[in-house]
Amino acid sequence: MKKMSQKPIILFVCEHGAAKSIIAAAYFNKMAHEMGLDLQALARGTNPDDELSQMTLTGLREDGLIPTVSTPQKISANEIKTARRLISFCELPEEYRQKAVVELWEDVPLVSKNYEKARDAILSHLNHLMNNL
């Protein structure tokens, strides 16, 4: 039996792992699938909340998407080491920055204030990212 090879990972990180990274991973995976890219996005947090943001869940559902995780997940050292790209919505703690080159998307508005504006800012970044993979 042939061993399945794991898809290269694009890691999206936000502090709580409950909103921006969740939206980015859901949209990235949809776009990558549509473009036939052999990549997978994961959403992680540096200090994860207990549950996903309700506004994020509602927004994604209305957009016809499903989050990649059901609860926020803490980023691991192995994920940082093996990720093809690491994109963060916040300044990462020093221990993470030492292990990877981090692309920072700090200009995304708070999802809790306006899901649509945050989603549109993330989509703008994702379109640029997809064109440069």
WOWO-V561781 format. One record per pair of residues at least 12 apart in sequence whose C-alpha atoms are under 7 Angstrom apart, sorted by sequence separation. I is the first residue (numbers start at 1). J is the second residue. D is the distance in Angstrom with one decimal. If there is no record, write none. Layout:
# WOWO-V561781
i->(I;I)
j->(J;J)
d->(D;D)
This chain:
# WOWO-V561781
i->(12;29;12;28;108;88;90;108;86;87;88;89;25;86;87;88;89;90;25;86;87;88;89;25;81;52;80;81;51;52;80;22;50;51;21;50;21;49;48;48;17;42;48;17;45;47;17;44;45;46;16;44;45;46;9;10;11;12;13;14;15;16;44;45;7;8;9;10;11;12;13;14;15;16;17;18;44;7;8;9;10;11;12;13;14;15;16;17;7;9;15;16;18;19;18;19;18;19;26;26;26;26;25;22;22;18;17;17;59;55;56;55;11;10;9;10;11;12;13;14;8;9;10;11;12;13;14;15;8;10;11;12;13;14;20;19;23;24;28)
j->(24;41;25;41;121;102;104;122;101;102;103;104;41;102;103;104;105;106;42;103;104;105;106;43;99;71;99;100;71;72;100;43;71;72;43;72;44;72;72;73;43;68;74;44;72;74;45;72;73;74;45;73;74;75;39;40;41;42;43;44;45;46;74;75;38;39;40;41;42;43;44;45;46;47;48;49;75;39;40;41;42;43;44;45;46;47;48;49;40;42;48;49;51;52;52;53;53;56;65;66;67;68;68;67;68;72;72;73;115;112;115;115;83;83;83;84;85;86;87;88;83;84;85;86;87;88;89;90;84;86;87;88;89;90;111;111;119;122;126)
d->(6.8;5.9;6.5;6.3;5.6;6.7;7.0;6.6;6.9;5.8;6.2;5.9;5.0;5.3;4.7;5.0;4.9;6.0;5.6;6.3;5.9;6.1;5.1;5.7;6.5;5.7;6.7;6.8;5.1;6.1;6.4;5.3;6.8;6.0;4.9;6.6;6.5;6.1;5.5;6.1;6.5;6.9;5.8;4.9;6.7;6.7;3.7;6.6;6.0;5.8;4.9;5.1;5.0;6.0;6.0;6.1;5.7;6.1;6.0;6.6;4.9;6.4;5.5;5.7;6.0;5.1;5.0;4.6;5.1;4.9;4.9;5.1;5.0;5.2;5.2;6.4;5.1;5.3;6.2;5.6;6.4;6.2;6.2;5.3;6.7;5.5;4.1;6.7;6.0;6.9;6.7;5.1;6.7;6.6;4.3;5.7;5.3;5.6;6.6;6.6;5.6;6.0;6.8;6.1;6.9;5.5;4.9;6.4;6.5;6.5;6.9;6.8;6.2;5.8;4.9;5.7;6.1;6.1;6.2;5.8;6.8;5.6;4.9;4.8;4.9;4.6;5.1;6.4;6.1;6.1;6.1;5.8;6.3;5.8;6.8;6.5;6.9;6.3;6.8)
